[in-house]
Amino acid sequence: MNLFPVYPLFDIEPVRGQGCYVYDKLGHAYLDFYGGHAVISIGHSHPHFVKRLQAQLQALAFYSNSVQNPLQEQLAKKLGQLSGLEDYQLFLCNSGAEANENALKLASFHNGRQKVISFKNSFHGRTSAAVNITDKESIKAPINKTFPVEFHAWNDLDSVAKSLKKGDVCAVIIEGIQGIGGIHIPDAAFLESLAQLCKQQDTLLILDEIQSGYGRSGRFFAFQNAKIQPDLVTTAKGMGNGFPIGGVLIHPRFQGSHGLLGTTFGGSHLACAAGLAVLEVLEAEKLIENARKWGAILLDELRHLRGLTAIRGQGLMIGLEFEFPVGDMRKQLLFEHQIFTGSASDANVMRLLPPLCVGEKEVDLLIGGLTRETIQKVQNSKA
């Protein structure tokens, strides 16, 4: 049997990781400024993370959600404390797409509607409902297009308000910071007005914090730069530092009932051990503060790069927009400087999503590599 060929692959085979680095089978070190799609939050193979998982694996890896699992309660309590959303409720699942599926389901249960408002260049996942609210037609099969979706311009309150007034919108979903779309940050005033409009129409506001959450923005959740309380917050990626886990944070005004939602593997013993380890390291090592500190330094230092037309971001979620496509430059950084970076739906945008434990050494290596490559790129374009 062969693998189904859906992924374009770099000719690199990482075999181990440590902190902000991964190492290939030949022993070469690569600086990870992409974190495997913003998944690596506390660093590769963090000793506390490894110890937590090993101990839980030796005790009990999995049993179903039909029995007591105190680890789920511990995870919910710790997540509430660190995020400041202590009065919210937590539903655990396995991925960001699954979190968004369940958030949409809860919204539709609540008001009985189907239409969803999303935003241009959004990305919310590849499962059935999640891909329907993602602004990329090429990845949607006909079976995905089972309910109406409107894609509005970023920060366009008038357009959204006009649609909401019809009274038929189930939910508005927006990323705390738009990731694959190129690192776009919603205005705080826009989010605050959006929350008010949704409340007036009994439309649920879903904050997709799958990529921007868990300290990446320098706040626990990126939406916390605005004064809002979303109805639903979805999270995944950095939540498990590589272990599959996702969650929906549910406003206390909503009530659960037996059978309303469900999952086989979500909230397993092993997943909860991973989730608790991440929160414990975030707190003990002050990684959210670290993200805020080094993100500010990067935003200041990188704005001087040659060929740069825009720089956007908060914390360690940064987008660099150049006057040229970045594909070749990303390959140069990877194969000549051993630095992983990320792409975006805009070919001219490079994403930086490193582990939150980066420090001076890693930042200097990135700045040095980018400076050399952008100078060379601009010089070649003028030759």
Sequence and secondary structure as in RCSB ss.txt:
>XXXX:A:sequence
MNLFPVYPLFDIEPVRGQGCYVYDKLGHAYLDFYGGHAVISIGHSHPHFVKRLQAQLQALAFYSNSVQNPLQEQL
AKKLGQLSGLEDYQLFLCNSGAEANENALKLASFHNGRQKVISFKNSFHGRTSAAVNITDKESIKAPINKTFPVE
FHAWNDLDSVAKSLKKGDVCAVIIEGIQGIGGIHIPDAAFLESLAQLCKQQDTLLILDEIQSGYGRSGRFFAFQN
AKIQPDLVTTAKGMGNGFPIGGVLIHPRFQGSHGLLGTTFGGSHLACAAGLAVLEVLEAEKLIENARKWGAILLD
ELRHLRGLTAIRGQGLMIGLEFEFPVGDMRKQLLFEHQIFTGSASDANVMRLLPPLCVGEKEVDLLIGGLTRETI
QKVQNSKA
>XXXX:A:secstr
      S   S  EEEEEBTEEEETT  EEEESSHHHHT SS BT HHHHHHHHHHHHH S   TTS  HHHHHH
HHHHHHHHT TTSEEEEESSHHHHHHHHHHHHHHHH   EEEEETT    SSHHHHHTSS GGG  GGG  S EE
EE TT HHHHHHHHTTS EEEEEEESSBTTTT B   HHHHHHHHHHHHHTT EEEEE TTTTTTTTSSSSGGGG
SS   SEEEE GGGTTTS  EEEEE TTS   TTSS  SSTT HHHHHHHHHHHHHHHHTTHHHHHHHHHHHHHH
HHTT TTEEEEEEETTEEEEEESS  HHHHHHHHHHS EE B  SSTTEEEE   TT  HHHHHHHHHHHHHHHH
HHHHHHH 
